[in-house]
Each structure stands twice: as structure tokens, then as C-alpha cells.
Amino acid sequence: MIKNTFIFLTLIFLVFSISAQELDEKNDEPKTLLSDDVEINGFGSLFMTLTKIDNSSIHMIGGGGAFIFNKKFFFGGYGLGMTTNLCADRGQFKEKEMDFGYGGILLGYVINNDARFHPAISVLIGWGNISSRSLTSTYMDRENYDNFFTVSPILELEIRIVKNFRIGIGATYHYFSGISFSDYTDNDFSNPGAYLSFKFGEF
């Protein structure tokens, strides 16, 4: 799992590095994020994903924001949490409700940003925890926490509705590492998912 995550992050870094050194059409000089002519904009986003934990379908919703550099690269942060009621069906916390959420860094690249329909590639890198509670309690059992690391690559088609609003439709894959909770493992949480986003900002 750690090896696969490292390979994926390496590939993302290589793609961003190569693209960042593209030649300017006018003067054949490389453009970088520190160039004098860099354009910086930004956006806020509400997004959701439908995926699975083991064999149970779950819905997650989150939000975030990012700076956009030269209408291509974006960098920011996000938070994401589960909205589905899910009970553990095994292990120490069987029949207790589980909850998990995470947040971290948002990285991405937009292709042909000004087109009505255009692809965007991004990745969510984050850290979070799983907790549990009894079905009769409104509070999570604070001693029943397990921390994890996660990476979620996303490929989406963005649709420019109006100048400052876009909708993104796509797919993602949630990779988790470090989960050992009520006999659940990384493989129970690491699954593909559908992805939907709503972005507002100056693109």
C-alpha cells in the first residue's frame, strides 16, 4: 500500500514538474510559479463522493478552497466527512455506529480552462480518524479512535455554467493506509467512487 502511494505521488509530481516548465509561446522562455507574469485566482468548492466501506455504500460530503496559478495549477486544502449511518458488523465494536472523516491538501491541474467542457485532474492527500459510538449515544467514544493516511486521485469533467460557477462530474479512488479498527483493514475502505463537485470563484 505504501509503495503504491509513493509511486502515485511520484507520477503526480513528475506530471506537474514537466507541465510547469512548458515554454511560453511568445519568447520561448520557461514559465514558473515565480514568474513576473503569473496570474493567481481562486475558488471554493462543495463536493461529494459515493463509495463503499466493505460491502456498504456510503455518501461523503466535503468542502475546500484553492489558489489557481495561470488558470492551470491549483493548490489548497479540504475537509471531508461521512453522512451515512454505518454500523460495524465485526470485531470489538460490532453493532456500534462508525464515523470517519479527514482533511488535508488539495492539488490539481486544469486542462483548457476556458472551454465550456474541460477535464481536470486532482488529488486529495489527507489524514483523519475513525471513531465509534453506541446506537443509544449522541457522543463518539473518544477512546475508540484510529488514525489513518489517505490519498484520493480524481478525474473529472468540468462544465462551466456561468463565469464564476462550475460543476464537475467524475470518478475517484480512495486509498487508505493505517486502518486497524474493529477488524476492518485498509482494503475494506480502499474503493472506487463517483465524484461530484460545485465550484465558485474567479477561474
Backbone torsions as a table, in degrees:
resi	resn	phi	psi	omega
1	MET	NA	-48.3	-179.9
2	ILE	-63.6	-38.5	179.8
3	LYS	-63.6	-44.6	-179.9
4	ASN	-63.3	-40.0	178.4
5	THR	-63.3	-42.8	179.7
6	PHE	-62.7	-43.7	179.8
7	ILE	-61.8	-43.4	-179.8
8	PHE	-62.9	-46.3	179.9
9	LEU	-63.7	-36.0	177.6
10	THR	-63.4	-43.6	178.6
11	LEU	-63.2	-42.6	177.6
12	ILE	-60.1	-43.7	-179.5
13	PHE	-62.5	-42.2	-179.4
14	LEU	-64.8	-41.6	179.2
15	VAL	-62.5	-46.3	-179.7
16	PHE	-64.5	-39.2	-177.9
17	SER	-66.3	-43.1	180.0
18	ILE	-66.1	-43.8	-178.5
19	SER	-66.7	-34.3	-177.5
20	ALA	-68.3	-18.7	-178.5
21	GLN	-101.4	17.2	179.7
22	GLU	-61.4	148.2	-176.2
23	LEU	-81.8	138.6	174.6
24	ASP	-67.7	131.8	-175.4
25	GLU	-63.4	-25.5	-174.5
26	LYS	-86.7	-42.7	-172.3
27	ASN	-124.4	6.0	177.1
28	ASP	57.0	25.5	176.4
29	GLU	-103.8	143.4	-178.7
30	PRO	-65.9	139.8	176.0
31	LYS	-100.3	136.5	177.9
32	THR	-129.8	173.2	179.9
33	LEU	-67.3	-13.9	179.6
34	LEU	-102.0	8.5	179.0
35	SER	-65.1	153.3	179.9
36	ASP	-65.2	-27.4	-175.6
37	ASP	-96.6	18.0	179.2
38	VAL	-65.7	137.1	177.8
39	GLU	-108.2	126.6	-177.4
40	ILE	-118.9	121.4	174.3
41	ASN	-125.3	-168.2	-179.9
42	GLY	-164.6	167.0	178.2
43	PHE	-152.2	159.9	170.0
44	GLY	-114.2	151.7	-173.4
45	SER	-140.4	139.2	167.3
46	LEU	-111.4	128.0	-177.3
47	PHE	-142.0	161.3	179.8
48	MET	-147.1	157.8	179.0
49	THR	-140.8	144.9	175.1
50	LEU	-114.1	118.8	-175.4
51	THR	-143.7	-160.2	-179.5
52	LYS	-135.0	149.0	165.3
53	ILE	-118.3	116.4	-171.3
54	ASP	56.6	-115.9	179.5
55	ASN	-108.7	10.7	-177.7
56	SER	-102.3	130.4	176.6
57	SER	-76.1	137.1	179.1
58	ILE	-133.4	153.6	176.6
59	HIS	-114.9	135.5	177.5
60	MET	-128.2	145.1	179.4
61	ILE	-133.5	145.5	-177.1
62	GLY	-154.6	-178.8	179.3
63	GLY	-150.6	162.5	179.7
64	GLY	-172.0	-175.4	178.6
65	GLY	-156.6	157.4	-177.0
66	ALA	-154.9	154.7	168.3
67	PHE	-88.5	142.0	177.0
68	ILE	-111.6	128.4	-179.5
69	PHE	-107.5	120.9	178.5
70	ASN	54.1	34.1	176.8
71	LYS	59.3	23.3	-177.9
72	LYS	-131.3	-65.0	-177.0
73	PHE	-85.8	142.1	171.9
74	PHE	-134.4	148.4	-175.2
75	PHE	-144.6	130.5	-179.9
76	GLY	-170.1	-149.2	-178.8
77	GLY	-139.3	168.1	-176.7
78	TYR	-155.1	166.5	170.7
79	GLY	-141.9	146.5	-174.1
80	LEU	-146.8	137.0	-179.6
81	GLY	-142.2	159.8	-177.7
82	MET	-86.1	136.9	177.3
83	THR	-105.8	-13.2	-177.1
84	THR	-82.5	139.4	172.4
85	ASN	-78.6	121.7	-175.2
86	LEU	-136.3	126.2	178.9
87	CYS	-105.2	140.4	176.2
88	ALA	-66.7	137.7	180.0
89	ASP	-112.3	17.8	-178.4
90	ARG	-160.6	165.0	169.7
91	GLY	74.1	-164.3	-173.3
92	GLN	-59.7	-35.3	-175.7
93	PHE	-106.9	29.5	179.2
94	LYS	-55.9	135.3	-179.8
95	GLU	72.2	10.3	170.0
96	LYS	-99.1	149.0	179.8
97	GLU	-74.8	135.3	178.2
98	MET	-103.7	148.0	174.8
99	ASP	-141.3	142.1	174.9
100	PHE	-150.7	153.6	179.8
101	GLY	-159.7	165.1	-178.1
102	TYR	-160.9	168.5	179.3
103	GLY	-159.0	169.4	-179.5
104	GLY	166.0	-132.8	-170.8
105	ILE	-103.4	138.7	176.0
106	LEU	-114.4	124.1	177.0
107	LEU	-126.3	144.9	178.9
108	GLY	-166.7	172.4	-179.4
109	TYR	-143.9	129.0	179.7
110	VAL	-104.6	134.0	179.7
111	ILE	-104.0	125.3	179.0
112	ASN	56.8	58.9	-171.8
113	ASN	-54.6	-34.6	-174.2
114	ASP	-84.5	-5.7	179.3
115	ALA	-74.3	154.2	178.6
116	ARG	-62.6	-40.6	177.8
117	PHE	-121.7	126.2	-179.3
118	HIS	-155.1	151.4	179.9
119	PRO	-83.1	156.3	174.3
120	ALA	-140.9	137.8	178.8
121	ILE	-116.9	131.3	-179.7
122	SER	-147.0	170.8	176.9
123	VAL	-145.7	136.7	174.3
124	LEU	-102.5	120.7	177.5
125	ILE	-115.6	123.1	-173.5
126	GLY	-156.1	179.9	179.8
127	TRP	-137.5	147.2	-179.8
128	GLY	-163.7	-164.5	179.1
129	ASN	-150.1	157.5	174.2
130	ILE	-108.7	142.7	177.3
131	SER	-139.0	172.1	-179.9
132	SER	-140.2	163.6	174.7
133	ARG	-156.4	157.3	175.9
134	SER	-73.7	155.7	-177.3
135	LEU	-66.7	-17.3	-179.4
136	THR	-95.2	-1.1	-176.9
137	SER	-109.4	149.3	176.0
138	THR	-98.7	1.2	-177.3
139	TYR	-118.6	141.4	175.0
140	MET	-71.9	143.5	176.6
141	ASP	-75.6	107.0	-171.6
142	ARG	-66.2	-21.6	178.3
143	GLU	-79.7	-12.1	-177.5
144	ASN	-102.0	63.7	-178.7
145	TYR	-116.0	144.7	174.0
146	ASP	-138.5	128.1	-178.1
147	ASN	-92.4	155.5	-179.8
148	PHE	-151.8	167.7	173.7
149	PHE	-116.8	145.7	-177.2
150	THR	-143.7	147.0	174.7
151	VAL	-134.4	129.0	-179.6
152	SER	-130.8	101.4	172.4
153	PRO	-73.2	144.6	-177.0
154	ILE	-133.8	134.6	172.2
155	LEU	-122.7	121.7	-177.0
156	GLU	-138.7	156.3	171.7
157	LEU	-101.4	117.7	178.7
158	GLU	-91.1	137.7	178.5
159	ILE	-117.4	118.1	-179.5
160	ARG	-82.2	104.6	-178.5
161	ILE	-76.7	-55.4	172.8
162	VAL	-136.0	-180.0	-174.1
163	LYS	-54.7	-41.4	-173.1
164	ASN	-110.4	18.0	-179.0
165	PHE	-143.3	131.5	179.3
166	ARG	-135.8	151.8	173.0
167	ILE	-117.6	135.5	178.1
168	GLY	-117.5	133.2	178.9
169	ILE	-124.8	129.5	-177.9
170	GLY	-170.6	-155.5	-177.2
171	ALA	-136.5	156.5	179.8
172	THR	-143.6	167.7	170.9
173	TYR	-134.8	126.5	-177.8
174	HIS	-95.8	114.3	174.3
175	TYR	-100.4	131.4	177.6
176	PHE	-124.4	144.9	178.4
177	SER	-138.1	135.0	176.4
178	GLY	99.9	6.2	-177.4
179	ILE	-83.6	125.6	173.2
180	SER	-149.7	84.8	-169.9
181	PHE	-139.1	116.3	176.6
182	SER	51.9	43.5	-179.3
183	ASP	69.3	10.4	171.2
184	TYR	-88.0	149.6	180.0
185	THR	-128.0	179.5	178.2
186	ASP	-54.9	-39.7	-176.1
187	ASN	-64.4	-28.1	179.0
188	ASP	-70.8	-27.6	-177.2
189	PHE	-98.6	-23.4	-175.9
190	SER	-83.6	104.3	-175.2
191	ASN	-149.4	159.1	173.8
192	PRO	-72.7	164.7	178.9
193	GLY	-157.3	158.1	172.1
194	ALA	-83.8	151.3	-173.0
195	TYR	-135.4	135.4	178.5
196	LEU	-138.5	131.4	-178.5
197	SER	-133.6	152.8	175.3
198	PHE	-127.8	117.7	-174.3
199	LYS	-116.6	134.5	178.4
200	PHE	-125.8	131.5	178.3
201	GLY	163.7	-167.2	177.9
202	GLU	-102.2	100.4	-174.2
203	PHE	-91.4	NA	NA
